[in-house]
Amino acid sequence: MKISADYDRCEGHGLCAEQAPAIFELDDDAELVHHFDGSDIPPEQLAAARAAVTACPVAALRELP
Amino acid sequence: MRRRHEVPVYRPDIYSPQAILDPYPHYAKLRELGPVVWLPRRKVYALPRYAECKAVLLDDKTFVSGDGVALNPVTNRLSRGTTLNSDGEDHAARRARVANRLTPRALRAMTDVVERQAAEIVDTALERCTVDGVEVAAALPMSVVPDLVGWPEEGREHLLRWGAATFDVLGPLNGQAIQAIPDGLGMMRFAHTVAKRRKVLPGSMGDDLLRAADAGELAHAECPALMIDYLAPSLDTTLSAIASALHLFATHPGQWQLLKDDPGLIPNAVNEVVRFESPLRAFSRKVARDTEIAGTALPAGARALVLYASANRDALKWDDPDTFDIRRNAAHQLGFGHGTHGCAGQGLARLETQAMLRALVARVDRIEPAGPPEWARNNIIHRLGRLPIELIPA
């Protein structure tokens, strides 16, 4: 499973980073850093990743098959 | 598929004066009846459960806002031109124009100032023995938001009342809404004057808007509605969250102790407060084309009522939903809405509420109830009207 991020939509609320800190991070400028952009989410991170997708307040994250 | 005559019906008025003060028992009955419940008094399909609320919020092409999100046609007409009341490209353009000033990214520069103001507010409150928690809760939004939006000093004394009225008229046209009309119009009239006479503070969001209008990026006539858009919802709502936090921690001393022991819980505590006592009850959406929700047919033109406050207490989504527990993962609460129309000011609301909790945790040993709290009456906003508490210094 991959997760796509719509960087234009992202406002930097940081809820994804709270849910899945190994996958998402906000850098010093509060810009989203997606550590697995374009690559598969490691199996042990799937639950946290899905929680991050559904927590994003502006629906900027999407689960891809 | 269920048709209209097969949909469960709930006859009591969830907007009666009594139901407004104590809505949760009604929401529980609605959730029990099913995922879609017809409210004959208001002629809407209520969505009391979490899954359907979220699905509708994410499908903004079928469930549109452009014909209004209120429960009455008068307000839906009057609110044309606002961000709340638009769809697609129009909405994206309106939202982007002001929301970029409200993202956590843009607000980082304000964090220190907000934290300092929160500390001063708590210090002042500690000088008195008993305080009204609602006054304490109002202080930070009132000192932060009008400056940010650029509202002139003149007229600020009316802002809370006007803001509350602007929400009240988004309910059904009941006595509550009708009483609020003069104050709702007061806000609109003042916003027009502010825009026309260019009374906005330099460098503020309002100033940005007027300059953009000068540059031809939008019409001057659009400015008042957009100013109201960002001013009205930013006071009462955050006030509600901060006051509810004070009330909940006063009545749940064990939870307060958890927060004192681990201030790292503060961001999630804010989510849990907003889940447990959601500042916004509900908004509606118009159904743009024939569709279905959870096996119930909804015809084009119908209205669906997204009950955020009920979704946030849905046992299908939350374990033990009627228990206030800052340790649960409350990040998925719908109190700020969700998706395209999700609250544009939630970054600011989180910043303010977290700053108040940080200031309290550092200075206050215990929060104790000092009399019965009273809830305020408003069709949309669920908030305390009076909250006698005692702050015991650390």
Interface residues (C-beta under 8 A of the other chain):
Chain A: E11 G12 H13 G14 L15 E18 Q19 D29 A30 E31 A51 T54 A55 P57 V58 A59
Chain B: L58 A99 T103 P104 R105 R108 P267 N268 N329 A331 H332 F336 H338 G339 T340 G342 C343 Q346 G347 R350
